[in-house]
Structure formats: structure tokens, C-alpha cells
Amino acid sequence: MKPPAVILFNPKATNHKARIPNSVLQIAASIEGIYDWVLVDGNLEADPQQKIFDYLQSGQFQFFACTVMPGPQLHQAVPITRQVKQQFPEITNIWGGYFPSNHKQVVLDSGYVDYVVDGPGDKAFPQLIKAVINRESTESVPNLVFLQDGQLIKTTREILYEYDELPDLPYDRLNEFYPLSRYLGKSYLGEKTIAYHSSFGCPFKCAFCAVVPIYQTKWNGKSAEKIYQDIKYLKDTYGADAIEFHDNNFFVSQKRTVAFAKLIQPENMTWWGEARIDTLDRYTDESLAIMREAGCKMIFFGAESGSDQLLQFMDKGGKQSGSQILRFAERLKKFDIIPEYSFVLGWPADSEAEALKQVDAETEFIRKVKTINPDTEIIIYIYSPVPTEGSTMFEKAKEQGFSFPKKLEDWLQPEWEQFDLRKNPLTPWLTKRVVDKIKNFETVLNAYHPTVSDIKLSTLQRKVIRGASSWRYRTKHYSYPYELKALQRFWLKYRQPEKEGF
Ligand code: B12
């Protein structure tokens, strides 16, 4: 008698481009050859709920396993999981990923999620499936959270695994469910862009980052050889020509980065990844030149703020400083690697006046970066608290009256979606005046310096929007930029990389 099978669900995350669903694919790898599995991708299914119900009606499935990150994915994950529990109460519902890992209680209190896998699921998932099928206790399964007689039970935490020792991702199996070519979309980097994850965690503990509670400053990365092997396979088999490294911190090890660069150089591929300014600034000129030669075109950096005092307040750690952020933008120019600097504005402040002053200081700083290196891409987030319990910042946020929704459905409310998108978190210290000031500056900045990553913009569109915004940018008149908002929305359909990716 075949063991019952597993439905893996990747809820819709973006409107315009599906990416290789690495979260559920890595979970699939953990049971490949042990339990049968099918994959439903909400980014490629017109009616994912019907697809899931068709599978469930076959009676061959016992598990519905869903990956959930904050934001848009909740809009499919919540209603579909609730429906699965109502219509097929015998099915075991399992959630994993950043959202349930950081919001375990509210997820389990919903009553339609049976288990949360907190952090990496590579070992937990196959062990949980086995325990449930064999009706054994789940208390020896690592990284598991569940309710027992109303009590929240947390099993042993296993924070990190040797990435090289984990099973290969079953790309060919994925290709049976959805042609892999549909996941290799056109982007600023290339015609067929791979989404690849080569490391877990990050060695730092920035108080605004949701990675910290999960990986607790630990980091582990695949070897350069292993990454190259996978990429080469996707290039030769599916014609991929570019790579988005989705690691939280790809460049932790200069040795690994340079080794990978030397391996990938002959393949003529273009790549992008996320890094820290102070880490990259310790790379030698030779390493940066080798990376560029090997196709490293743009790197995302958490610049966060030009204020050393705020960098300290947010536990940015390391050696990063305002002057280093400026100097490094200058340095990267020499290597023709585009820095993509993300800033976080709207930190907890004791008064509106103080918050407005903070914003003025940051907008001036961002203008300085653009003067030093006009190619620098700028991304602006507004601080949205994440549960970094014990961090000065999160404690201050709570002191000032911040709290997360108590009911899972409340996260679907528009204001909480904006919160997740870090675009208007409605935190108690953020008044409308402060949010408008940030948004208006962002509008004028994106008009005067439109992102290179929005590949659908024509040269004419770029010229017109820059021309239309130049008086505002030059004279720092950012208020009520409705004409620019209208042009961006209706003519350019401007796409911000932080929302939808490249
Ligand atoms: C790819 C990505 C995106 C893509 C696509 C997302 C998608 N789901 O398709 C895009 C660019 C669209 C995106 C957008 C956003 N993102 Co994003 N994104 C990522 C990124 C870089 C990679 C995710 C991934 O594939 N990881 C690789 C897999 C293998 O790792 P994993 O997901 O952790 O999976 C492991 C475990 O979590 C667990 N697990 C995961 N799922 C499941 C499911 C089951 C059943 C089980 C058992 C286990 C399990 O086991 C896995 C293997 O160990 C992560 C950072 C990161 N490195 O993970 C940020 C990240 C998840 N994103 C984040 C955010 C905030 C956003 C945005 C809200 C940003 C914004 N303001 O716009 C938007 C949301 C809008 C949206 N469209 O969804 C944050 C979430 C922070 C938080 N509060 O939880 C992260 C953590 C980045 C960060 N460092 O802050 N994102």
C-alpha cells in the first residue's frame, strides 16, 4: 500500500514573474524518493484552490504543506488552508517559511494549521511526515511548533545544516509540474534568470531583520563548486543566462565568492546578490575585478541609514558607517559594479518633529550618494517591526504601543499588507506627515533617477520623467508630486524592484 502523499503549495507572491520556488523545492528535496509529492504554484495556477482540491479528492494525500512569507503570499495561504481544514478535516496542514516562523502563535491559534516548522525544514519535514503516518510522538522532530491542550509546544531548535550535505533540488521533477522555462524569466540581468539560494542565515543581528530570530547570527553556505555545478546544470539543460542569488548574505566569504567567480567566468552569465557594505569593503580590488569580470553586475546592500547613531540603534553591527557608505559607492564605480543601496526610514522617534528631522537627514544623505555615484540604485523601505525580542529597537517599538495582529485573518487587512511590504506600516510614531514626506521624496527620486532594473521603460520615457521631475529634484520641492505619481502609475507603470523583484 503506497504511503499517503504530500501536496506542496507555493502561494502567489508577485504579479509579473514567477521564480523558481526554492522554499518548497528544498522541502520537496527532503522527501524525494521517500514520499510522493506534488507541487502547486499559485504564481502559475489560475485556480490553485481547485487544483489542490482535485488532488485531495483523489484520497491519495494526507498532507497539505504550504510555504508562507509575509505580504501577498498570505492572501492565498490563509483562505486555502482554512478551506482545506473545513472540507478535508483528516488532512494534516503544515506551514513553514518566514511568516509562520516569526508568528507561530497567531498561525496555530487559527485552528486550521496543525504544525509550524520554525526555521529550516530539511530534517523536520520528513521526520514529521513519518511520525504522523506512524502515529508516533512528534516531540523528537526538530524545529516543530504545535498546540497540545492549548499549550504551545516547541521542540528542539536546529538552526543550521551543512548546505552541501543537503539533497539536490529536484529541478526535473519541478519541470514535470510547470515547465522550468516559465520560472526563468527575462530580467534586468538576462533573458533566462535563475533564482538560486546558496546560503542560510547571516552572521549579523540587525534589529529590523526577520532573519535574526530564525538563524541567530549563524551562516552556512554551499561550496563554490556545488553552486557552480547546479548553475551549470540549469544553463546547459534549460538555457539559463543569469542568476539572482536569494541568499540573505551571499558575500560573507570572500574566498567562496572569488572561487565561484573564477568557476562561472567562462559561462558568460550575469549575476546579482545581497551583501553588507563593510564586508565587501574588505574585499581586495583584485577580488572585485574578478567578480565583475565573471558577470557580477549589481549588488544589493543594506545601507539602512547615513547616521552612525541610528546604525548603532538598529544593531547594524560590524564596521559600517555613514562615511563608509559614501566611500564605498565611490569605490564600486571603479569596478563597474552597480551598488543597490536600500535605506530604511521612519525609525521610532520621540516626536513628529524628530521623525521629520530624521527623514530630512536621510534624504540629504541619499542625494549625496547619488552625487558621488549616480548609478547607485536606491531602495527605500519604511521600518516595519519584526519580533527581534530583546533588541533595543523592538522594545522601544512595543513601548510606543506597537503590537502585531492577534488573529491570522487580520494580517490580510490592507493596512497590514502595507505593513508587510514595509511601505506604510502605520506604526504609532509614524504620522501621516512623516510617511508623506518619505513617499514624496521617493516619488521625485524615482522620477529623476528611474531604476535601471525596470527594463520595460523606454529611453524616451526615462528622458520625459527625468525632465518633468528635474525642477523638483534640483530645488528639493518634494511636496504633492501628483503629476509624477500619475506619470509613474499610468504611463510608466513603474516597477519598484523591492516589491516585485527584478
Ligand atoms: C525570493 C524572495 C522574494 C521574491 C519572491 C518570493 C516568493 N515567495 O516567491 C520577491 C522578490 C517577490 C519577494 C518580495 C518580498 N519579500 Co522577499 N524574500 C525572498 C528571499 C530573498 C528568498 C526566499 C527563498 O526562496 N529562500 C530560499 C529557501 C530555501 O529558504 P526558506 O524560504 O527560508 O526555506 C526554508 C525554511 O524557511 C523552511 N520552509 C520554508 N517554507 C517551508 C514550507 C514548509 C511546508 C516547510 C515544512 C518548511 C518551509 O524550510 C526551507 C528549507 O530549509 C527571502 C530571503 C531568504 N534568503 O530567504 C526574502 C524575504 C522572505 N522577503 C522578505 C520580504 C519582507 C519581502 C517583501 C515584503 C519586501 C517588500 N517590501 O516588498 C516582498 C513581499 C512581496 C511579495 N511579492 O511577496 C523578508 C521577510 C521578512 C519577514 N518579515 O519575515 C525576507 C526574509 C528578506 C529579509 N531578509 O528580510 N521576496
Boltz pocket constraint, residues with backbone or C-beta under 6 A from the ligand:
constraints:
  - pocket:
      binder: B
      contacts: [[A, 11], [A, 12], [A, 13], [A, 14], [A, 19], [A, 20], [A, 21], [A, 22], [A, 23], [A, 24], [A, 26], [A, 27], [A, 65], [A, 66], [A, 67], [A, 68], [A, 69], [A, 70], [A, 71], [A, 72], [A, 73], [A, 94], [A, 95], [A, 96], [A, 97], [A, 98], [A, 99], [A, 102], [A, 117], [A, 119], [A, 120], [A, 121], [A, 122], [A, 125], [A, 197], [A, 199], [A, 209], [A, 210], [A, 211], [A, 246], [A, 247], [A, 248], [A, 386], [A, 420], [A, 421], [A, 422], [A, 423], [A, 497], [A, 498], [A, 499], [A, 500], [A, 501], [A, 502]]
      max_distance: 6.0
